[in-house]
């Protein structure tokens, strides 16, 4: 059936059903607004389909296999066999469960779901081209619009994704066989997470990075712990080298790199994974029609209520700028919906946590010590090495530390950096502390369960107060 030249109307038109978009749709529906959510691909966006969830599923699965093979000190002797195709199938079942859940939640909250690619056709109109031959298009008039179109992997010149020799992070999560060797271009968090996965599956991994360190967004001592562990897994690092070109060679490819002196190096591998970051998807929206122009890097500028320069148009998630984190997009989606409904909502970014699912994990929130000094605070710092954690010892994972940064005068928690097993979970306690304006004394007075990794949070806080019991005070 051809659906064409039909015009409908809605209070709130949302483009993109990723974490920012579907959360905005559900909250708007809960606030009794008439909501239409347009998605061109799959509900859940990159996060559920090609990013956070599938990558963490494979990380967890490969950890099971790797940990079993490395557990001889615990008296366990195992040589697990990995069926990557079956593992990817298991991952896909998780993705299907979550994405179908998003669709059901949207419908249960009265959201009108429309499949197709949307672009603005006027100040209050979008045109939606439906998927499939002969499916036509329709126009939707709106009072308010929320742009939530997410981001896509950045390509490196001469390294266009072909899905075979040069692959993206999305391609890497769908491989059905383990590559014997892999050149990873980029040592940021995506490159480091996927490198760890494939190294644990037995792939010979080489990372080339144009900067001089891995995980450049994090403090040196945090990144050093993860890099050291990656090297133990056999990952080979080459810094200060930019990927310049590649060519087919035998059964694989040869990747050439060039340093700032013009020296060329060559690396042979079965495939090249390019993971140098992501860029916002704003070039498909015909933004001129609604009067919007992307800012630097293609992002849409927004205020603390997720509103763009156009009064009735909002932007949430990756298109609204760094950090590109699903939970930041979810909160922006909530706020946008509440502002449209007339509620006094606003965004507060001081306690947005970040996590990297490497081995060990990284969790951060708030300020580093250097950032606190630059902001005019007189910071006090406390640390707890995981080597002193009884629970970490029982897990056989003692690399890393918990560090807290607080204001020395008032004791308020300003930030924290954790590199440790389950850091992505532990960082939430510090996020809550910052949001509530909690002090070092508040956390120190909170009895933490023994034996848990969370005790390291309490011990780091006590270290900052000069009252640590299980480590020497600073």
C-alpha positions in Angstrom: 0.0 0.0 0.0 1.3 3.4 -0.9 1.1 6.0 1.9 1.6 9.4 0.4 0.7 13.0 0.8 -1.0 12.4 4.1 -0.7 15.2 6.7 -1.2 14.5 10.4 -0.5 16.6 13.5 1.1 16.2 16.9 2.0 18.2 20.0 5.5 16.8 20.2 7.4 15.3 17.2 10.6 13.4 18.1 13.1 12.4 15.5 15.1 9.4 16.6 14.2 6.5 19.0 17.6 6.2 20.8 18.0 6.7 24.5 17.3 10.4 24.3 14.4 10.1 21.9 12.5 7.2 23.4 12.9 8.5 27.0 11.6 11.9 25.8 8.6 10.2 24.1 7.7 8.1 27.1 8.0 11.1 29.6 6.0 13.3 27.2 3.3 10.6 27.0 3.3 10.4 30.8 2.6 14.1 30.8 -0.5 13.6 28.6 1.1 15.2 25.5 0.2 13.9 22.1 3.5 12.4 20.9 4.8 11.1 17.6 8.2 9.3 17.5 9.9 8.8 14.1 12.6 6.1 13.7 14.3 5.2 10.5 16.1 2.0 11.7 15.5 0.3 15.0 14.0 1.3 18.4 16.8 1.9 20.9 19.2 3.6 18.6 22.9 3.0 18.5 23.0 2.3 22.3 20.7 -0.7 22.3 21.4 -2.0 18.8 25.1 -1.3 17.9 26.8 0.2 20.9 26.4 0.1 24.7 24.3 -3.1 25.1 25.9 -5.4 22.4 29.4 -4.4 23.3 28.9 -5.0 27.0 27.3 -8.3 26.3 30.3 -9.4 24.4 32.7 -8.0 27.0 30.9 -10.0 29.7 30.9 -13.2 27.6 34.6 -13.0 26.7 35.4 -12.2 30.4 33.8 -15.5 31.3 35.9 -17.5 28.9 39.1 -15.6 29.6 38.7 -15.7 33.4 38.1 -19.4 33.3 41.2 -20.0 31.3 43.2 -17.8 33.8 41.9 -19.3 37.0 44.6 -21.9 37.8 45.6 -20.0 40.9 42.1 -20.7 42.2 42.5 -24.3 41.4 40.4 -24.2 38.2 41.9 -25.7 35.1 39.9 -25.0 32.0 40.4 -24.5 28.3 37.1 -22.9 27.1 36.1 -23.1 23.5 34.4 -20.0 22.1 31.8 -20.1 19.4 31.6 -16.5 18.3 28.6 -17.0 16.1 26.6 -18.4 19.0 27.9 -15.7 21.3 26.7 -13.0 18.8 23.4 -14.8 18.6 23.1 -14.6 22.4 23.9 -10.9 22.2 21.3 -10.4 19.5 18.6 -12.0 21.7 19.4 -9.5 24.5 19.2 -6.6 22.0 15.9 -7.9 20.6 14.4 -8.2 24.1 15.4 -4.6 25.0 14.4 -3.0 21.7 11.0 -4.7 21.7 10.6 -3.5 25.3 11.2 0.0 24.2 8.5 -0.3 21.5 6.0 -1.7 24.0 6.8 1.0 26.6 6.3 3.7 24.0 2.9 2.2 22.9 1.8 1.7 26.5 2.5 5.5 27.1 0.4 6.5 24.1 3.3 7.3 21.8 2.5 7.2 18.1 5.3 5.3 16.4 6.2 6.1 12.8 8.9 4.2 10.8 10.8 6.2 8.2 13.4 8.9 7.7 12.4 12.4 8.8 13.6 15.8 7.6 12.2 19.3 8.3 10.0 20.7 5.6 9.1 24.0 7.4 9.1 25.7 10.8 6.4 23.3 12.1 6.4 20.5 9.6 8.5 17.4 8.9 8.4 15.1 5.9 8.7 11.4 6.7 9.9 9.0 3.9 8.7 5.6 4.8 11.0 2.6 4.4 10.6 0.2 1.5 9.7 0.5 -2.1 6.3 2.1 -2.8 5.7 3.0 0.9 5.5 6.7 0.1 5.8 9.5 2.6 3.8 11.7 4.8 3.9 15.1 6.4 3.5 15.7 10.1 2.8 19.1 11.6 4.1 19.7 15.1 4.0 22.3 17.9 7.3 21.2 19.4 10.1 19.1 17.9 12.9 17.2 19.7 15.9 16.2 17.5 17.5 13.0 18.8 19.2 11.6 15.8 22.3 10.4 17.6 25.8 9.9 16.1 27.8 7.6 13.7 31.4 6.4 13.6 33.9 8.8 12.0 35.8 7.5 9.0 39.5 8.1 8.5 40.6 9.4 5.1 41.5 6.4 2.9 39.8 4.0 5.4 36.2 4.1 4.3 34.2 1.3 6.0 33.6 -1.6 3.6 32.5 -4.1 6.2 35.1 -6.6 5.2 38.7 -5.3 5.3 38.0 -2.0 7.1 35.3 -2.3 9.7 33.5 0.0 12.2 32.7 -0.7 15.8 29.2 -1.7 14.6 30.7 -4.2 12.1 33.0 -5.6 14.9 30.1 -6.4 17.1 28.5 -8.5 14.4 31.5 -10.7 13.3 30.7 -14.4 13.4 34.3 -15.6 13.4 37.2 -14.4 15.5 39.8 -12.7 13.3 43.3 -14.0 13.7 44.7 -10.5 13.7 43.4 -7.0 13.9 44.8 -3.5 13.5 42.8 -1.1 15.6 43.0 2.5 14.6 42.4 4.6 17.7 43.2 4.1 21.4 40.1 5.9 22.8 37.5 4.2 24.9 35.8 2.3 22.0 39.1 1.1 20.5 40.3 0.0 24.0 37.1 -1.8 24.8 36.9 -3.7 21.6 40.7 -4.4 21.6 40.3 -6.0 25.0 37.4 -8.2 23.7 39.3 -9.5 20.7 42.5 -10.0 22.6 40.7 -12.2 25.1 39.2 -14.2 22.2 42.8 -14.9 21.0 43.1 -12.3 18.2 46.6 -10.8 17.7 45.7 -7.1 18.3 47.8 -4.1 17.3 46.7 -0.5 18.2 48.0 2.5 16.2 47.2 5.9 17.7 48.2 9.3 16.4 48.5 10.7 19.9 51.1 9.7 22.5 49.0 7.8 24.9 45.9 5.6 25.3 42.6 6.9 26.7 43.8 10.6 26.3 40.5 11.8 27.9 41.6 10.3 31.3 44.4 11.1 33.8 47.7 9.5 33.1 47.7 7.2 36.1 44.2 6.0 35.3 45.0 5.2 31.7 48.3 3.6 32.7 46.6 0.9 34.7 44.4 -0.1 31.7 47.2 0.1 29.2 49.4 -2.1 31.4 46.7 -4.7 31.6 46.1 -4.5 27.9 49.8 -5.2 27.3 49.5 -8.2 29.6 46.8 -9.5 27.3 49.2 -9.2 24.4 48.0 -5.9 22.8 50.8 -4.2 20.9 50.7 -0.3 21.0 52.2 2.1 18.5 51.7 5.8 19.5 52.4 8.9 17.5 51.5 7.1 14.3 48.6 8.2 12.0 47.0 5.6 9.8 47.5 6.8 6.2 46.5 4.0 3.8 45.9 0.3 3.4 45.9 -2.3 0.7 45.0 -6.0 0.3 47.8 -8.3 1.0 47.5 -12.1 0.8 44.5 -13.2 2.9 44.4 -9.9 4.7 45.5 -6.3 4.5 48.6 -4.1 5.2 48.0 -0.9 7.1 50.5 1.9 6.7 51.1 4.6 9.3 53.1 7.7 9.3 54.6 9.6 12.2 55.3 13.4 12.4 58.7 12.9 11.0 57.3 11.2 7.9 58.5 7.8 8.8 56.3 5.0 7.5 55.5 1.7 9.2 53.5 -1.2 8.0 51.3 -3.6 9.9 49.7 -6.8 8.5 46.4 -8.0 9.8 43.2 -9.8 8.7 41.1 -6.7 9.2 41.4 -3.0 10.3 39.0 -1.7 12.9 38.7 2.1 12.8 37.5 3.5 16.1 38.5 7.2 16.2 35.3 8.6 17.6 31.8 9.5 16.5 30.1 12.5 14.9 26.6 13.8 15.3 23.9 13.0 12.7 22.5 16.5 11.8 23.2 16.6 8.0 20.2 14.5 7.1 17.6 16.7 8.7 17.3 19.7 6.3 17.8 22.0 9.3 17.6 25.1 7.1 13.9 24.5 6.7 13.3 25.0 10.5 15.9 27.8 10.8 18.6 25.9 12.5 22.3 25.8 11.7 24.7 23.2 13.4 27.6 24.6 15.4 31.2 23.4 15.6 31.5 19.8 14.8 28.0 19.5 13.5 26.4 19.7 17.0 23.3 21.6 17.9 23.7 24.2 20.6 21.2 23.9 23.5 20.6 25.7 26.7 20.1 24.2 30.2 16.5 23.2 29.2 17.7 21.3 26.0 16.2 24.0 23.8 18.0 25.1 20.6 18.1 28.6 19.2 14.6 28.0 17.8 12.0 28.3 20.6 10.0 25.3 19.8 12.8 22.9 18.7 14.8 20.9 21.3 17.9 18.6 20.8 19.0 15.8 23.1 21.6 13.1 23.2 24.7 12.9 21.0 23.5 15.7 18.6 23.4 18.1 21.6 27.2 17.8 22.2 29.7 16.1 24.5 29.8 14.0 26.4 28.2 11.4 24.0 26.8 9.2 26.7 23.4 7.4 26.7 22.5 8.4 30.3 23.2 12.1 29.5 20.9 11.8 26.5 18.2 10.1 28.6 18.2 12.9 31.2 18.1 15.5 28.4 15.1 13.7 26.9 13.3 13.9 30.3 14.0 17.5 30.7 13.0 18.4 27.1 9.6 16.7 27.6 9.0 18.3 30.9 9.9 21.8 29.7 7.5 21.3 26.7 4.8 20.3 29.2 5.4 23.5 31.2 7.2 22.1 34.1 10.2 23.9 35.7 12.8 21.4 34.6 16.5 22.1 33.9 19.7 20.2 33.3 22.6 20.0 35.8 25.7 18.4 34.3 27.9 18.5 37.5 27.4 14.9 38.3 27.3 13.1 34.9 29.3 9.9 35.4 31.3 8.2 32.7 32.4 4.6 32.4 34.9 2.6 30.2 34.4 -1.1 30.2 38.0 -2.1 29.8 39.9 -4.5 32.0 39.9 -3.1 34.6 37.0 -0.7 34.2 37.1 3.1 34.6 34.5 5.2 36.3 34.7 8.9 36.7 32.4 11.7 37.8 32.9 15.4 38.7 36.3 17.1 38.9 39.8 15.8 38.9 42.3 17.3 41.4 43.7 19.6 38.6 40.2 20.7 37.6 39.3 21.4 41.2 42.3 23.6 41.6 41.6 25.4 38.3 38.1 26.1 39.5 39.4 27.8 42.6 38.9 25.0 45.2 41.5 23.9 47.7 41.2 20.1 47.0 42.0 17.3 49.3 42.5 13.8 47.8 42.2 10.3 49.2 43.0 7.0 47.6 42.4 3.3 48.2 44.5 0.9 46.2 42.6 -2.2 45.1 45.5 -4.3 46.3 44.3 -3.6 49.9 40.7 -4.6 49.2 39.8 -8.0 50.5 37.0 -8.4 48.0 39.4 -7.5 45.1 41.8 -10.2 46.3 39.0 -12.8 46.3 38.2 -11.9 42.8 41.8 -12.1 41.7 41.5 -8.5 40.3 43.7 -6.2 42.4 44.8 -3.7 39.7 43.7 0.0 40.1 42.5 2.3 42.8 39.6 4.5 44.0 40.3 8.2 44.3 38.1 10.9 45.7 38.6 14.7 45.4 36.9 16.9 47.9 36.9 20.5 49.0 39.4 20.7 52.0 37.5 23.5 53.7 33.9 22.3 53.6 34.5 18.6 52.8 32.1 18.5 49.9 32.8 15.8 47.3 33.9 17.4 44.1 34.8 14.3 42.0 36.1 10.8 41.8 38.2 8.6 39.6 38.0 4.8 39.8 40.0 2.2 37.9 39.0 -1.1 39.3 36.7 -4.1 38.7 33.1 -2.9 38.7 34.2 0.7 38.6 31.1 1.4 36.4 28.9 0.4 39.4 30.9 2.0 42.2 31.1 5.4 40.6 27.3 5.8 41.2 27.9 6.4 44.9 30.1 9.4 44.2 27.6 10.7 41.7 24.9 10.6 44.3 27.2 12.3 46.8 27.9 15.2 44.4 24.2 15.6 43.5 23.3 15.7 47.2 26.2 17.9 48.3 27.4 15.2 50.6 30.7 15.6 52.4 33.6 13.2 53.2 32.2 12.8 56.6 28.8 11.7 55.2 30.4 8.8 53.2 32.7 7.9 56.0 29.8 7.6 58.4 27.9 5.3 56.0 28.6 1.7 56.9 29.5 -0.2 53.8 28.9 -4.0 53.4 31.9 -6.2 54.0 33.5 -7.7 52.0 32.6 -5.6 48.9 34.4 -3.5 46.4 32.3 -0.6 47.6 34.3 -0.6 50.8 37.1 1.0 48.8 35.0 4.1 48.3 34.7 4.4 52.1 38.4 3.8 52.6 39.4 6.4 50.0 37.2 8.9 51.8 38.8 8.0 55.1 42.2 8.4 53.5 41.3 11.9 52.5 40.4 12.6 56.1 43.6 11.1 57.4 41.7 8.4 59.1 42.1 5.3 56.9 42.2 2.0 58.7 43.3 -0.5 56.1 45.9 1.7 54.3 48.6 4.1 55.3 47.3 7.7 55.5 48.6 10.2 53.0 
